[in-house]
Amino acid sequence: MTAKVEKMQRFWNRAAVFVYGVILPLACLIMALGDSIPYALFVFWFGFPYIEQMGMDHTRQKELRR
């Protein structure tokens, strides 16, 4: 792996920890307290692995073209 790809992988790992470790529990807490279900966040949570994969593929393709 090149340094740029490793840097992007660290970014996506941190983003995943933030989304699944901070935002998801907070949204569940808000829902438990009686607020409405955040449907947009559910789409993002289920789509996040695909977004991450596409971002990493894009970075790898850019590095191959260099």
Buried (B, 14 or more C-beta within 10 A) or exposed (E): EEEEBEEBBEBBEEBEEEBEEEBBEEBEEEEEEEEEEBEEBEEEBEEBEEEBEEBBEEBBEEBEEE
